[in-house]
Amino acid sequence: MSLSVSHLSFSYGSRQVLSDVSFDLQEGEFLSVLGPNGVGKSTLFRCILGLLDGYKGSITSGGDDVRTLPRRELARRIAYIPQIHAPAFGYTALAMVLMGTARQISAFSRPGREQIAAAMAALERVGAAHLAERDFTRLSGGEQQLVLIARALAQQAGVLVMDEPTSALDYGNQLRVLQLVRELAGEGYAVLLSTHHPQHALSFATRILALSGGRVAAMGEPEAVLTEELMAQLYGVRTEFADTAGGRVLVPVTAEARG
């Protein structure tokens, strides 16, 4: 399932947040969205998810305008994985994943064997089947994120929208989640993921979309797009790049190093 954003602009009252943003996302791609706080990343995602509709331009999924799609159909195409989720009740991990199958059943029906099987398959895919009967609220941050990804997979949507999914995780879990996301893209999912860590985008994404002042500052393959000049434009810092056996790495230039 593809996603296309064309000439998207959005304002909160008189405050312009997004201006003429355009990009395409195809099956098998991992597109990482970069930019400083307040640049419009979350607003962009809210427009894509149908939570904001007062925008100019268009957003299409599989060629259809998302504003015209019923909620169930939109859920069939696009799944959302948040930064963190704190349910009001102590649901099990399996119950959390089953929520992703809601579009497949009527409003007053209970999940059946098919939905339970899909939820367990999703947990197995992310390596979290052993957590099925655990209380979600008692899981570690990394385990919770795996369960939320499993919920999105159980939804059986082709596009995964991920809003800073590693922001609350430790270094090891960040890398494990990003590796999983890259594998999912390799399996045919179209992944749109925002991050505050340019190195994550450089190491794992297939393309980068950089936003500055609500506009597209750069877009393309990570090593071509992510430059010292772009880092200065986005974050106001000096950086250098170094080539290592493990790939290209981003190195901040500290005051001590400059002086």
N, C-alpha and C positions, 0 to 999 in steps of 0.2 A: 504494500500500500504506500503510495507516494503522498507527499505534502508539498504544497506550493503557496508561498506568501508573496503577494505582488503589490508593490507601492503602498505598503501598510503605514498609516499614520494614525496616531491616537493622542488625545489631549484629555487631561483632567481639568475641566474648566478652561481657564486661559493658559494653563501650563502644558506646553507641548512636550510629550514624553517620547514618542516615536515619530520619525519623519522619513517617509519614502523607503521603507525597509522591504527588500525583495530577496528571496532565495528559494531554491528548490531542495527538497530532501527526497532521495530515492531509496528503494529497498536495498539493504546491505550497507548503508552509509551510517557513520557515526559522526554527526556534526556537533562540534562543541562551540557553545556561545560564550564569548569572553567580553569583559567590560567591567568598569568600576561600579561601585554601589550607586544606585539611582539612575543607571543608564537606560533602563527600560527592559531588562531581561525578563523579570517577572510579569510585567505588563504584556510583553510579547507572548509569553506562555498563556496568560489568562485569555488573550484574544483567540489563540489557537484552540484552547479548550472550550470555547463558547461561553466563557464567564463574563466577557466584555463584548458588547456588540456595537458600541457607538464609534466604530473606527471607519476610516476611509481606506479604500483599496479592497483587496480580496484575499481570502484564505480558502484554498480548496484542498480536498482530500479525494484522491482518485478522480479528480476532475469535477467534483461536486462542491459547491459553496457550502462551507460548514454552517453558515447561518440558516440554511434551508434544511439541514438534516435533523430529524427527530433525535432526542437525547439517546435513545437506545442504539440508533444507527451510528451516531457519533462515537458512542462507547465501543461499538464494534470495530471502529477504525483507529481510534486514538486512546491510549491508556496513559495515565499520569502517575508518576512516582515522586512523592514530595520529599523534602529534606528530612522531615521527621514527622511521626504521627503518634499522637497520644490519645487513644480511645478512652471514652468515659468509663467503659466496663472492662473487666479482665477477660477479654476474648482469648481463646487459644489461637496459636499461629494458624492452624487449619481453618478456623472460623474466619480469621482475617482474610485468608486467601480465597475462601468461598465467596466473600463479598464481591470479588472480581467476576463471579459468574452470574451476578444479579440480572444482567440484561438478557440472559438466556431463559429466564423463567418469569412467570407472571408475578404481579405485585404481592399476591397473597399466598404464593406457593413456597414450599420449603425446598432447599436443594436436594436433588435426587442422586442416584448412584452415578449418573453421568457427570454431574457437577463435582461430586466428591472425588471421582477418579481424576477429573481435570485438575482439581486443586492439588491433589497428591502428586500428580505428574509434574506440576509446576514447582512444587517444593523440592522434588527430586532433581529437577533440572538445575536448580540453584544450589544444590547440595545441602538442603535444609529439611529433608524429610524427617530427620530425627527430632526436629523441633515441633512436629505437628500438634502434639498434645500439651505443649508448654504454654504457660501464660505469656501472652505477647508483651505485656508491660514489664515482665521480669527478664526479658531477653536483653543481651548486650546491644549496643548501638549497631554493630556490624550485623548481628543476627536479625535485628528488626529490619534493617535495610534489605537483607536477602528476602525476608518474608514479604516486604512491600513490592519487591521486584517480582516475586512469585505471584502475588495478587494481580499484577499487571499482565503477566503471562497467561494466567487463568482467564483473564478477560478476552484473550485471543484476538487482540488488536494488532495491526501491523506496524503502527507507529507508537514508539515509546517516548514520552516527554518527561524529562527528568530535571527537576529544579534543584541544583546543588546537592545531589544525593549523598555526597561524601563529606559534607561540611561538618558533621558532628562525629565523624569517625576518626579513630587513631590511624597512624600511618599505614600499618599493615592492612587494616580493613579497607582503607581507601584504595590501595592497590588491588586487593582481591575483588572488590566491587567493580572497579574500572576494567579489570581483566575480564570479568564476567560480561560486562556491558559490551566490550569489544567482541567477545565470542558471540553474543546475541546478534550483533550487527552482521557478523560473518555468516550467521544462519539465515539471514534475510530480513531481520527487523530493520526498520528505519528509526534511528535513535537521534533525538535532539536533546542535548544535555548542557546545562549551564554550569560553570565552575568559576571559582575565584583563583584557581591555581593554573596559570599558563603552562606549567610543566606537565600537568595532567593532559591538557589538550595536545601538547607537543608529542607526548609519549603514546597516547592511546587513540586519539581521534583520526578519522580519515580526512576531515576538512574542518576548518575553523571559520566561524562567523564572529568578527570583532565589531562591537558597537561602541561608538563614541558620540556623546551628545545626542543620543537617540537615533543616530544614523549609522549606516554600514561604513565602517572605517576600512575594513579589509575582509576578503573572503577567499579561501582557496586551501590548498594543501598545507599542513602545519609548517613544514620547514621552509616553504616559500613565503608564507604569510607572516609568521611570527619573527619579527626582526627587532633589533635594538631601537629603531625609530618608532615602531608601533608600540613597544613597551613604554617608551617615554610618553607617547601620545595618550595611551590608555591610563597609565598609572602614575605618570610623573616621576619615574625612577630610571636610573641608569642600570643597564644590564649588559652582559656579554654572553656569548654562546661558546660552548666547548664541545668538541666531538670526542666521545668516549666509546669504549667497546660495547657499551649498552645502548648507545644512541646519543643524540644531541641533547645537551643539558643546558638549562638556563642558570646563569650565575649573576647574582646581584653585585653591583660595584659599590662597596661601602665607602664611607668618608675616609677611613684609614687607608684603603686601597688607592683612593684618588690622591691622597696627600703625601 
